[in-house]
Amino acid sequence: MVLVFAFAGGFDLSAVHADDAIDFNAQVKPILENNCVRCHNPEKAKSKLRLDNRADAFKGGADGIDIVPGDPAKSPLYTSTQLPADDDKKMPPKDESLTKAQTETLRLWILQGAKWPEGVTLIARKIVVAETNDEVATISEIRKKIIAQGNAASPAEMKSYTETIPGTRVTFDMVPIPAGTFVMGSPESEAKRKADEGPQRKISVSPFWMERCEVTWNEFELFMYPEMKKGNTPEIADAVTHPTKPYVEMSFGMGKDGFPAISMTQHAANTYCKWLSAKTGHFYRLPTEAEWEYACRAGTTTAYSFGDDVSKLGDYAWFAGNSDGKYQKVGQKKPNPWGLFDMHGNVAEWTLDQYSAQGYGAAAAGVIADPWVKATTPYPQAVRGGSWQDDPELLRSAARRGSDPSWKMQDPQLPKSIWYHTDAQFLGFRIVRPLTVPTAEELKNFWDSGVEHD
C-alpha cells in the first residue's frame, strides 16, 4: 500500500534542500501538529513537555531542553526521531516514524535558528491519508458492483422502493424526486429571513431518490459496529474504514430503535454512504444543499413546505415547542408533498456543501445546473432543516447553518475524533441516490472532500 500524506497548508515535504530557508508555518507546523502535539499539549504534557506554543516548547520538559537553536545534535526534538524503533525514547513512538524528508526539515529548521513566529500556537491534528492504492481499488470495485446491480434507465422508471441492508433485517425507504427547476433561497420579504439565504437563484436539479426519513440508529450502527455483521464471507464493504468506538453512549439516553442517528461528523456520514453503497450495490451519498432544499420545498415557494402559517408547524415537525427536550422517532409527523418526513425539524441534516455566512454571492444569470460548493476547509459545512432544539424560524425551507469545531468540545481525545460531534446532539442526515452513476473519480470526490477529517 502506498500512502501519500496531505498536510496542512498543502506543502510538499518530499523535496527539502539544505540551502532552502525553512518556513515554520508551511513546513514545521504541520509536522508538529500531526505527530507531536497530541502527546505534548496542555491536557497531556508527556514528560512535562509542551509543544503547542513557542514559550513552552523552548522551555523544555522533565528531561531538559528539547530544542537548541542552531544545534540539531543537542535537540531531542530532532535526535529522538533518529533512534531505533524499539527505543523507548524514539519519537514519534513505535511505527509512527517520520519520513526522511520530515526529519530533515526539523534538522534544517533547528540548524537555521529554530525560528518560531510570535503568537503562533499549534493544535493536535490527525494525519490525513489523501489517497492510497487500496482506496482507489476499493472505489473501483464498488462502482463495478453498482453498475452490475443496474439502475433505472430513465426518470420515468424511477419508483419508490425499500432497501434491505444485506445480511440484516434493517430496511429503509427511498422516494423518487423528479428533475426540475426551482428558486433557491428566500425572498427578502420572508419573515425571519437571514442574509445567508440569498440572493435567490434559479437552480435546475437532476432526478434522484431521497431517503423517506432520516438515517436511524438501526441503520447507522451496522456501520459503527462491523462486528454485528453475520457470516464470515469477505465482501467489498469490509474494505471501508469504520468509525472508532465512541467514548460515550451516542444517543445520550434519547433512544435508538427507530430514532435518528445523531452527532456524527460529515466525514462519518460520507463514509457511511460509501459503506452502504458497497453493501447494497446502489450509489448513495449526502445531498447537495440545492438537492436538499429542492426536495424539502417539494414544489412550494412558501417558508415551509406546508405554507407560511407557523401555527401548523407542529403537525409536520418536532422543534423546541413540542419535542419535550429530545429528538423523536422518525416519520411520526405529516410528510411534505413529496412524501418526505422530518425535513423540518427532529434533527438537522448534513449536506455536501461548504457553508458561507455571506450567502450565495452574486446571483448568476440564467439557470444553474446541479450546483455543489465543494469543501476547501474543514469548517464550516452546510447543515439544513433545523432540529428538536430549534425555534420555528430555523426550520424554514431556506434556513441554513454552518458546522463549527465547538460541536466536539466535550471530546476528551487529542486530537479530536474525526467521527463524532459529541456536542451536536441535534445533528443527523439522510441519503440520496442519483439516477446517473458517476465515474470512480467522482465517487471518491463525493465520499471524501479531502478536507473534512476534523
N, C-alpha and C positions, 0 to 999 in steps of 0.2 A: 504494500500500500504506500502510495506516495502522498505525503502531506504538504500542502502549500499553505503557510500561515499568513493571515491578513492581520496587520497590526494597526493600532490607532494611528491616524494620520496618513496611512497608505504608503509609508516609506518602505522602499525595498532594501532589506538588510542583507541581501545576497552579495552585495559588492561594496566592501568597505576598504578604503585605501589609506595607507599611513599618512599621506600628505593631506588628506581631507580634514577640514575642520568639523568636529562633531557637533551637531545641533542637538541640544538636550531634549527639547520638546519633540522633535521629529524622530530621533533615534534612540535616546536613552530612556526617556519616559515610558514608551511602550514596553520595553524590556522589563523595567522595574514593576510596572503595573500588572503585567501579565504573569510575572514569575516570582516576584519578591514581596510585594506589599501585602499579599494575603496572609503572610506569616509575621509581618513586621508593620503593625498598624496600631492605632490607639487601643483597640479592643483586644488584640492578640500580639503583644510585642515579644516575640520569641527571643530569648537571651537578652531581654530588656532593650532590644534594638528596634528602632522605628525607622522606616524608610519612606514614610508618606510625606515628609516635609524636609526642607533643607536643613534647618537647625538641628533637628534630632538625628538626621542621617549623618551629619558631620560630627555630632557629639559622640556617637558610638553607643555601645551597649555593655553588657556584663563582661564580654570578652575583650573589651578595649575599643580603640578607634577602628572603624570599618573602612573609611575612605581617607587616604592620604594623598591630597592633590599633588600631582607631579610624580608620584611613585607607585605604579601599579603593583610592584612586587611586595610592598608593605601594606597593601589594601585588600583585606579579606573579601570585600565585595567582588574583587576580581579573582584573587588566588583560590577562593573556595570553589569557584567554577571549574578549576583545573584539577581538582582532587579525584582519585579513583571513585567509581560508582559505589563501592562498598564502604567508603569512609563516612563516618557519622557527621563530619563537618562539611561534606560536599553540599554545595548549593547551586541550583535547586536540588533537593534530595532525590535519591533513587533514580527512577527512569525519566526524570523531567529535565534532563540536561539541556543547557542552551546550545545553540548551534555555534560552530566556529566563528561565523560572522558576528553573532551576538556577543560572544566573549571578547572578540577583537574590538568591537565597538566600545565595550566597557573599558578595556585596557587603554585605548586611544583617548577616550574621554577623560580618564584619570590622568593619563600622561600629559594631556593638554591643559591640566589645571582643574579638572572636575567642575566646570562652570555650571552652576545650577541657578537659573534666574530667580530673583527675589519674588516671593508671592506665589510660586508655582507649587501646588500641592498635588499629591498623587492619590488615586483610589485603586483598590484591588479590582482587577478585571480577569475574566476568563479568556484564554486563548481561543480565538475563533478559527475553526477549521473552514477555510474558504472553499476548498474543493478537494476531493480525493478520487483516485481512480475507481475505488469501490463505489463511491457515491454516484459517479457518472454511470457505472454499470448497473447499479440498482435502479436508478430512474429509467434507464433504457429498458430494463426488464419489466418495470411497472407499466411503462407505456405499451410494450408488446402485449401485456395481459389485457390492458384496456382496449386496444384495437381488436384483439381476438374475441373479447366479450361482446363487441358490437355496440352500436349506438343507433338511435333513431336517425333515419335517413333524411328527414325533413321536419320542419316545425309542426306540420300537420300530424305527424306520427307521435308527437310528444304527449304522453299521458301521465296521469298521477300513478305512482307506484309505491310499494312498500319494500324496503331493502332489509333483508336479514343479514346481520353480520356473520359471515361464515364461521362455523364451529360453535355458534351460540344460539340462543333463542331471542337475542336482543334485536329489535327492529326499529326502524324509523321511517317516516313517510316523506316523500318528495312530491312537490307540486309544480307543474309546468308554468313558467312565466313567459308570456308571449313577447316577441320582439315589439318594439315601439319607440316612440319619441315622447319626451316629457320635458317640463321646465324644472330644473333642479335648483333648490334653494327656496327661500321665502321672499315674498314681496315686502317692501318697506312698510306697508300698511298692516302687516300681520302683528297681532298683539304678542308682546313678549319676545319679539324678534331680536336676534343678536347679529352683530356685524359680520361674524364669521359664516353666516348663512347666505351671503351674497358676494358679488352681484349674481342675480339669477342667470342661468344659461340653458340653452336648448341642448338636450342630450338624446342621442339615439342609442338604444340598448339591444344587443343581440339576444336571442332566446336562451333561456337556461331553466333548470329546475332549482327550486329552493326548498330547504327543509321546512316542513309544515310548522314545526315547533323548534325551540332552542335545543341544542345538544344536551342530553341529560347525563347524569352520573352513570346510569346504566350503560350508556354508550362509551363515555369518556374513560371510565375506569378499566375497560378492557384494554385500552391503550396505556393507561398509567401502570397497570399491573399485568404484564405479559404472562406471568405465571398462571393467570386464570385461563389461559388457552388450553383446550382439551386436545390430547393426542400429541405425539412426538414427531409428526411428519414435518420436516422443514418446509418453509414457504417464504416467498419473497418479502412478506411483511416483517419477517424476523430480522431482516437487514436494516430496518428503520430504527433509529435511535429512540429509546423510550425515556420518559422523564425519570429523574431520580425520585426516590420516595420522599414525600413531604414530611416535614418535621412536626406538623400539626394536623388535626383532623380537618380536612379541607371543606367540609360543609358547614363547619362551625356550629354544629348542632341543629341546623335548619332543615335537615332531611336530605335523603339521596334517591330513594326509589321513586322515579317519575319527576324528580326535581331537576332544574337546570344545573349543569356543571358550572362552577364558578372559579374565579381567582387564578386563572391560567394566563400566562403571558401570550402575546401574539405569536411568539416562536412556538410555544406549546400547541396553540390552536392550529398553526400552519403544519406542524409536524404530525398532528393528529390527522389532518386531511391527507397527508402523504401516506400515512399508515393505512387509513381507511381505503384509499384508492388501491393500495397494494392488496388489501384483504378482499375487496369486492370486485375489482376489475372495472370500476367506474371512476371517472376523474372527478374528484371532489376538491374544493378549495374554499377559502373565505370569499365573500362577495366584495366587489369594489364598493366604494361609497356610492357611486352612481347606481349600481345594481341594487344596493340595499334601499336607497330612497325610492327608486322606481318601484320596487316590489312593495315597499311599505305604503306608498301612496295608492297603488293599485288603481290607477286611472283618475284619482281625485286631485284637486288643486287646493283643498282646504288645509287648515292647520293640522288636522288629524284625518286619518283615513275614513272616519265616520262623520266628518264635518267640522264645524267651528265651535259647536256647543260643548264647552268643557264639562258641563254637568253630566254628560253622557260617558265621560271617561271611565268611570267605574264599571261600566258594562263591558269594556274592552281591555282594561289594563289593571295591573297591580302597581300601585305607586304609594307614595308616603301617606296618602289619605286613607288607604284601605288595606294595606299589606300586613298590618299587625306586627310591623318591625322585622319582617323576614321575607325572603322570596317564597314563591308558591309553586305547586306542581304546574307543569306546562299544560297548555291547552284547556284551561278552566274557564276562560272568558270567551267573548264572542270573537270570531275571526274577522280579518279585514275582507274587502270584496273579492280578493283572490284566494281566500281560504287559508291565509297565514295567521297563526296565533301568536300573541305576545310580541308583536312588532312594536307596540307601545308598552313600555314598562316590563315588569318582572325582573329581567336582568338586561343591562346594556350589552351591546354586541360589537365584537371586533369587526373591522373591515380591513382590507388590504392597504388602504391609502395612508400616506403621510398626512398628518393634520397641520393646517396652518391657521393660526388665530386671525390672520388677515383675510381669511375667506378664500374665495376662488380667483382673486386677481381680476384683471380687466376681462369683462365678458367677451368671449370671442364671437366674431361674426359667423352667422350660419349655425349649422348643427354639428356638435362634437360627437364623434362616434366612440363609444365604449372607452371613456377616459379612465385612466388609472395613474394616480400620482405615486410612483414607486418610491419607497423609503430611501433616503440617503443618510439619515441619522437614526439612532435607536429611539429617540423620543422627539416629538410626540407622534403617536399613531392615532388614526381616527376611530372613534367609538360612537355608535349610534343607538338610538331607541329609548334612552332613559331607563330607570330601574325602580325597584321597590322602595328605594330610599329617596326618590326624587319628587319634586313638585311638578305639577302638570305641565308647566312650560318646557321642561326638559324632555318631555315625551312627545313633543310635536314631530311631525314627519321630517322637518328640515333641521331639527336641533342636532348639534354636534358637540363633541368634547374631545380633547386630546389626552393620551396616556401620559403618565408622569412617574419619575423614579420614586416618588413618595408612596406609590402603590405597593412597594415591597419594603417599607420602612421597618416593619417588625421582624423581617427575616434576619436571624442572627448569623447567617452564614457570610463568610467573606472569601471570595466575592459573593455577591448576592446570587440567588438561584436564577438561572435562565428560564426556568419552567413555571414559577409561581409568583403571582402578585397577591401576597397574603393580606394586604390591606385593601384590596379591591373586591370585596365580597358582593359587590353589585354587578360584577362583570362576567359575561359568558360569551357565547357565539352560536351561530347556526351556519350551515354549509350550503354551497351551491354546486351545481353540476352543469357546466356549459354544454350546449348542443355540440359544438365543434371541439374536437380533441386537439390540443396544441402539440407542438413539437416537444421533444425531450428537453431541449434547452429552455423552452418557455415553461415547461412543467417545473423545472428547477427554480426559475425566477419567481413563479407563483408561490412555491413552497418555502423558499428561503431568499429573503431580500438581500442577505449578506451583511445587514447591519442590525438585525433585531435581537442578537444574542446578548441581551442585557435585561 
